[in-house]
Amino acid sequence: MNASSTALWHPNALLPSPLETGSDLNRFRDILKIIFYTVIFLLGSLGNGVVIWITAHQFSRTISCVWFFNLAVADFLFSVSRIAPLVAVKEGWVFGSFACKANGFIKYLNMFCSEFLLAAISMDRATCIAYPLWARKHRNIRLVWLAAIGAWLMAIITSIPFYLYRRVDTKNNRTKCLVMLKEEEPGVEVAIYMLRLICGFLVPFTIIVLCYGIIVMVLRRRQTFHHSKKSFKVILALVVTFFLCWLPYHITQLLKYPGVSGPTFSFVTLVTAFLAYLNSCANPFLYFFMGMDFHKKLTLYNIIRALKRILLEEGSSQSTKSASSHKESISMNGQAITSEISQLHCGNSTPQM
């Protein structure tokens, strides 16, 4: 066998060159980006658009609709904005500096706002269960809207750094939208990461865990867990889904600082980022699966009805609950009994002033 034959059958000859491997990996990453951005844009825009349409007609009467409406708006803004990075996969960033900054801002606005709203919802539910008499007297649409607006304002403030440090950069005739820091700002990257981790995950997570711990303890002590089972399950499903989607992302971001790198880690980072993005279109599907009667035919009418069953369930059930509570208080003619009955359920409709 001559030298040329030996070279032809050398084991390394069967392996792609590093350049080919990198090129193939980049193509695969681009394909994944196109698939995920398309899915998020279509499902997130449509699903959250339907939730906004349903709740927008009811949040003047039901408190739950205010929460669901604001969550859907945050997710809708993120989903619609994914059209820009979708186009940038093939064309590069062609939308200019302002759109680049706005893209990063909206991404983290969605994360922070969803976290803060879920924390506010959890505190609302804990207050409702632990202090039902106070909640019946003071809990109203105006107070909940103030809490929701406060969550939006905090989310806007914590998202500003992701606007300021987002820049357009051109390399190898390709323009990209990146987080770029100057050499004289070595501590900014760590500060931004700590802001994202602490305000966007650890603090809201702690608040939510404490609130649901209070809820479980109070309901078990009163032995009335079944009275709030439906609403408890819906909100808990939203919380669990959010953390399942975002926890892997925060873990991979944490691993960057010890110096973990390489093609595999880069790919894992991309996948965890897309998993986090999927949370923006997950909530409408949770509402659907928790409200759908699968014995019925899957039609557009039944889908909308399933969403309404979850989104509007508490407000509609409150009138029945209030009426039965009122009748029982009259028949028993006892203030203490009326007080005890009112603790079984915390209404979501606007109190009559």
Secondary structure in CASP SS format (residue, H / E / C, confidence):
PFRMAT SS
TARGET T0000
AUTHOR 0000-0000-0000
METHOD secondary structure of the structure
MODEL  1
M C 1.00
N C 1.00
A H 1.00
S H 1.00
S H 1.00
T H 1.00
A H 1.00
L H 1.00
W C 1.00
H C 1.00
P H 1.00
N H 1.00
A H 1.00
L H 1.00
L C 1.00
P C 1.00
S C 1.00
P H 1.00
L H 1.00
E H 1.00
T H 1.00
G H 1.00
S H 1.00
D H 1.00
L H 1.00
N H 1.00
R H 1.00
F H 1.00
R H 1.00
D H 1.00
I H 1.00
L H 1.00
K H 1.00
I H 1.00
I H 1.00
F H 1.00
Y H 1.00
T H 1.00
V H 1.00
I H 1.00
F H 1.00
L H 1.00
L H 1.00
G H 1.00
S H 1.00
L H 1.00
G H 1.00
N H 1.00
G H 1.00
V H 1.00
V H 1.00
I H 1.00
W H 1.00
I H 1.00
T H 1.00
A H 1.00
H C 1.00
Q C 1.00
F C 1.00
S C 1.00
R C 1.00
T E 1.00
I H 1.00
S H 1.00
C H 1.00
V H 1.00
W H 1.00
F H 1.00
F H 1.00
N H 1.00
L H 1.00
A H 1.00
V H 1.00
A H 1.00
D H 1.00
F H 1.00
L H 1.00
F H 1.00
S H 1.00
V H 1.00
S H 1.00
R C 1.00
I H 1.00
A H 1.00
P H 1.00
L H 1.00
V H 1.00
A H 1.00
V H 1.00
K H 1.00
E H 1.00
G C 1.00
W C 1.00
V C 1.00
F C 1.00
G H 1.00
S H 1.00
F H 1.00
A H 1.00
C H 1.00
K H 1.00
A H 1.00
N H 1.00
G H 1.00
F H 1.00
I H 1.00
K H 1.00
Y H 1.00
L H 1.00
N H 1.00
M H 1.00
F H 1.00
C H 1.00
S H 1.00
E H 1.00
F H 1.00
L H 1.00
L H 1.00
A H 1.00
A H 1.00
I H 1.00
S H 1.00
M H 1.00
D H 1.00
R H 1.00
A H 1.00
T H 1.00
C H 1.00
I H 1.00
A H 1.00
Y C 1.00
P H 1.00
L H 1.00
W H 1.00
A H 1.00
R H 1.00
K H 1.00
H H 1.00
R C 1.00
N C 1.00
I H 1.00
R H 1.00
L H 1.00
V H 1.00
W H 1.00
L H 1.00
A H 1.00
A H 1.00
I H 1.00
G H 1.00
A H 1.00
W H 1.00
L H 1.00
M H 1.00
A H 1.00
I H 1.00
I H 1.00
T H 1.00
S H 1.00
I H 1.00
P H 1.00
F H 1.00
Y H 1.00
L H 1.00
Y C 1.00
R E 1.00
R E 1.00
V E 1.00
D E 1.00
T E 1.00
K E 1.00
N C 1.00
N C 1.00
R E 1.00
T E 1.00
K E 1.00
C E 1.00
L E 1.00
V E 1.00
M C 1.00
L C 1.00
K C 1.00
E C 1.00
E C 1.00
E C 1.00
P C 1.00
G C 1.00
V H 1.00
E H 1.00
V H 1.00
A H 1.00
I H 1.00
Y H 1.00
M H 1.00
L H 1.00
R H 1.00
L H 1.00
I H 1.00
C H 1.00
G H 1.00
F H 1.00
L H 1.00
V H 1.00
P H 1.00
F H 1.00
T H 1.00
I H 1.00
I H 1.00
V H 1.00
L H 1.00
C H 1.00
Y H 1.00
G H 1.00
I H 1.00
I H 1.00
V H 1.00
M H 1.00
V H 1.00
L H 1.00
R H 1.00
R H 1.00
R H 1.00
Q C 1.00
T C 1.00
F H 1.00
H H 1.00
H H 1.00
S H 1.00
K H 1.00
K H 1.00
S H 1.00
F H 1.00
K H 1.00
V H 1.00
I H 1.00
L H 1.00
A H 1.00
L H 1.00
V H 1.00
V H 1.00
T H 1.00
F H 1.00
F H 1.00
L H 1.00
C H 1.00
W H 1.00
L H 1.00
P H 1.00
Y H 1.00
H H 1.00
I H 1.00
T H 1.00
Q H 1.00
L H 1.00
L H 1.00
K C 1.00
Y C 1.00
P C 1.00
G C 1.00
V C 1.00
S C 1.00
G C 1.00
P H 1.00
T H 1.00
F H 1.00
S H 1.00
F H 1.00
V H 1.00
T H 1.00
L H 1.00
V H 1.00
T H 1.00
A H 1.00
F H 1.00
L H 1.00
A H 1.00
Y H 1.00
L H 1.00
N H 1.00
S H 1.00
C H 1.00
A C 1.00
N H 1.00
P H 1.00
F H 1.00
L H 1.00
Y H 1.00
F H 1.00
F H 1.00
M H 1.00
G H 1.00
M C 1.00
D C 1.00
F C 1.00
H C 1.00
K C 1.00
K C 1.00
L C 1.00
T C 1.00
L H 1.00
Y H 1.00
N H 1.00
I H 1.00
I H 1.00
R H 1.00
A H 1.00
L H 1.00
K H 1.00
R H 1.00
I H 1.00
L H 1.00
L C 1.00
E H 1.00
E H 1.00
G H 1.00
S H 1.00
S H 1.00
Q H 1.00
S H 1.00
T H 1.00
K H 1.00
S H 1.00
A H 1.00
S H 1.00
S H 1.00
H H 1.00
K H 1.00
E H 1.00
S H 1.00
I H 1.00
S H 1.00
M H 1.00
N C 1.00
G C 1.00
Q H 1.00
A H 1.00
I H 1.00
T H 1.00
S H 1.00
E H 1.00
I H 1.00
S H 1.00
Q C 1.00
L C 1.00
H C 1.00
C C 1.00
G C 1.00
N C 1.00
S E 1.00
T C 1.00
P C 1.00
Q C 1.00
M C 1.00
END
